[in-house]
Amino acid sequence: MTTLDWFSIAAILVCLLLSFVFAGSETALMAFSRAACCGWREGQSQRRHRQRLFEARERLIGALLLGNNAVNILASSLATSVFWSGSATSASFTRRSP
């Protein structure tokens, strides 16, 4: 394996971690309800911040899904390039004569 392959594997791991963060954020945002938001007894500024977050919920979900898809596509592309380069060196693609 070359140095480029090791960097690609590290980038794949980073992409997987980002995918976990995006998926967890999406789950947390979907579990967030208006009733829970209004029921908390905290400061007025925190309540306004949560209210803005709830109002922008659809945009946030769209951004999270877009980011998750982009990271997953990048990870699968990098994995394909790493595995393809590894199989190309070990296998012979030349035509054999009969």
SVG drawing of the C-alpha trace seen along z (x, -y; Angstrom):
<svg xmlns="http://www.w3.org/2000/svg" viewBox="-46 -36 50 58">
<polyline fill="none" stroke="black" stroke-width="0.4" points="0.0,0.0 1.2,-3.4 1.1,-6.6 -1.8,-7.8 -3.7,-4.7 -3.1,-5.4 -4.3,-9.0 -7.4,-7.7 -8.1,-5.2 -7.7,-8.1 -10.1,-10.2 -12.6,-7.4 -12.5,-7.1 -13.1,-10.9 -16.0,-10.6 -17.5,-7.9 -17.2,-10.0 -18.9,-12.9 -21.6,-10.6 -22.2,-9.5 -22.4,-13.1 -24.9,-14.0 -27.1,-11.0 -27.1,-11.6 -27.9,-15.3 -30.8,-14.4 -32.2,-11.9 -31.9,-14.5 -33.6,-17.2 -36.5,-14.8 -36.9,-13.9 -37.1,-17.6 -40.7,-18.6 -42.5,-21.9 -44.0,-20.8 -40.6,-20.0 -39.3,-23.3 -42.1,-25.3 -42.0,-23.2 -38.4,-23.9 -37.9,-26.5 -34.8,-28.4 -33.8,-31.9 -35.6,-33.9 -32.6,-34.0 -32.3,-30.2 -36.0,-29.8 -35.7,-32.2 -32.7,-30.3 -34.6,-27.0 -37.6,-28.6 -35.5,-29.8 -34.0,-26.3 -37.5,-24.8 -38.7,-27.2 -35.7,-26.4 -36.2,-22.7 -36.9,-21.8 -33.9,-23.7 -31.7,-22.1 -32.9,-18.6 -32.3,-19.3 -28.8,-20.5 -28.1,-17.5 -29.3,-15.0 -27.3,-16.7 -24.2,-16.7 -24.7,-13.1 -25.1,-12.0 -22.1,-14.0 -19.9,-12.4 -21.2,-8.9 -20.6,-9.4 -17.0,-10.6 -16.3,-7.7 -17.6,-5.2 -15.6,-6.8 -12.4,-6.7 -13.0,-3.1 -13.5,-2.1 -10.3,-3.8 -8.3,-2.2 -9.7,1.3 -9.4,0.9 -5.8,-0.2 -5.0,2.8 -6.7,5.3 -5.0,3.8 -1.6,4.5 -2.3,8.0 -4.2,9.2 -3.1,9.3 -5.4,7.7 -3.4,8.7 -4.9,11.0 -3.4,14.5 -2.6,16.2 -4.1,19.6"/>
</svg>
